[in-house]
Amino acid sequence: MNVDVAIVGAGLVGASLACSLAGTGLSLAVVEGAAPPERAPGWDARIYALSPGNVAFLDSLGAWGAMDPARICPVRAMRIFGDDGRSQMEFSAYDAGVAELAWNVESGELQRALWSLLQSRSNLVYPARPVSLDVGADAATLRTDNGLSICARLLVGADGANSWVRREGGFDSQARPYGQKGVVANFACELPHRGVALQWFRADGVLAYLPLPGERISIVWSTDDAHATELMAMPPSEFCEQVTAAGAGTLGRLELLTPPAAFPLAHIAVSNVVKPRVALIGDAAHVVHPLAGQGVNLGFGDARALAGVLRDRAPHGDPGDFSLLRRYERARAEDVLAMRLVTDGLQRLFHARQPWVARLRNLGLNLTDAIPVIKTLLARRAMA
Ligand SMILES: Cc1cc2nc3c(=O)[nH]c(=O)nc-3n(C[C@H](O)[C@H](O)[C@H](O)COP(=O)(O)OP(=O)(O)OC[C@H]3O[C@@H](n4cnc5c(N)ncnc54)[C@H](O)[C@@H]3O)c2cc1C
């Protein structure tokens, strides 16, 4: 098969790139290792807080409108608590002059919406995995485990944190495990959340309550491996008590809706995300700590930027042209670096045990809360 662009990985980021390239005249092949996502009963435990900028992007693809609005929850405010029991900071949509700060969506719902568009707009090859890669001057050639040969002028690695394309393409990357897991689960809550996201920086990690439609929340508790193992092994009633107590009983009694799942957390940085004929996007290009809920948001930013440079290239221009790919890399460098520094810095700051660091971090929260201009700038940047 000869195509202009081959994408490995049809997760949220790879699928969004494929959808945004459909209609540009570029021929596409998408190779995905998994079967199409099925809707399970109940609520997906993987919830993402999407920035309004990325919601607009998904809307332009037709994916946002294809989702059931009853399963999407706007976030009107966010309250962050320090680990001294007093310090806090609040962002609100009202103060930032917008209708909502973010939208919480289920990963599976969004994935299904993108896949239904993708199946009609590209050569979607699944379930299949590449087994060899040969990058030449004019094309990159993939062979897949179902015997297909795909020759593309541009190969995009959107195959997640353990990217095969990153490894086989010889990209230089540094991975550092945090020694933590992100424990996720959904709960029914006794008291209304009023669309407010809550986050606690605690001695045992970072706990976030993300509002879902109705009186439901999803949690992400990023905590050391040993504590995560303890949480995962608890009977549901004890797990509910722990999550309720860690959130200071703010939403009353919590009742478990979905069994908890745990994801290992790591920081992955890639020195250069493009090479001749190959580009990386999403978690293949960078993995950040989930405490700011920005991983998939950064990935959508990559997809938007890469689709933008491909769309704006000269008529009949080569999509794998290295100078074009460098333009994509430069466009993303600042945002990705800023998010890496912020998430990694906050993780280290709130993990440090020295009393003076504890005073400093809580003072930082209170000071930021007291200066509306800084808060508005931070909120605007996160929403873009
Ligand atoms: C606990 C936790 C909470 C998080 N919360 C948030 C949040 O609130 N907001 C947010 O923005 N981000 C969040 N993130 C980050 C987010 O999950 C990731 O950034 C996002 O899933 C990356 O999407 P992706 O499409 O790049 O990669 P993935 O989702 O990993 O998708 C990769 C795709 O490639 C396929 N694939 C992999 N290898 C191959 C192969 N060899 N061949 C073919 N196909 C392959 C996979 O099947 C998959 O479909 C969180 C992460 C964790 C761990």
The ligand as an ORCA input file, in Angstrom:
! r2SCAN-3c Opt
* xyz 0 1
  C      -3.832      7.932     35.768
  C      -3.765      8.856     34.589
  C      -4.650      9.926     34.492
  C      -4.595     10.797     33.417
  N      -5.465     11.860     33.357
  C      -5.387     12.738     32.335
  C      -6.278     13.882     32.243
  O      -7.157     14.128     33.099
  N      -6.154     14.753     31.211
  C      -5.208     14.534     30.241
  O      -5.105     15.379     29.320
  N      -4.369     13.470     30.272
  C      -4.426     12.568     31.282
  N      -3.591     11.491     31.316
  C      -2.652     11.268     30.195
  C      -3.324     10.543     29.018
  O      -3.827      9.297     29.446
  C      -2.321     10.313     27.890
  O      -1.564     11.470     27.672
  C      -3.062      9.930     26.600
  O      -3.795      8.732     26.764
  C      -2.065      9.748     25.455
  O      -2.784      9.444     24.276
  P      -2.026      8.807     23.028
  O      -3.075      8.644     21.978
  O      -0.796      9.590     22.723
  O      -1.490      7.389     23.548
  P      -2.335      6.111     23.981
  O      -3.601      6.479     24.621
  O      -1.392      5.249     24.751
  O      -2.704      5.404     22.601
  C      -1.733      4.703     21.853
  C      -2.457      3.829     20.835
  O      -1.473      3.151     20.063
  C      -1.767      1.753     20.014
  N      -0.487      1.055     19.912
  C       0.501      0.997     20.837
  N       1.545      0.306     20.356
  C       1.203     -0.062     19.099
  C       1.879     -0.791     18.092
  N       3.119     -1.277     18.268
  N       1.248     -0.987     16.913
  C      -0.017     -0.513     16.697
  N      -0.707      0.202     17.627
  C      -0.088      0.405     18.811
  C      -2.529      1.462     21.307
  O      -3.358      0.316     21.165
  C      -3.334      2.756     21.477
  O      -4.569      2.692     20.803
  C      -3.621     10.596     32.383
  C      -2.736      9.519     32.470
  C      -2.800      8.658     33.558
  C      -1.825      7.511     33.638
*
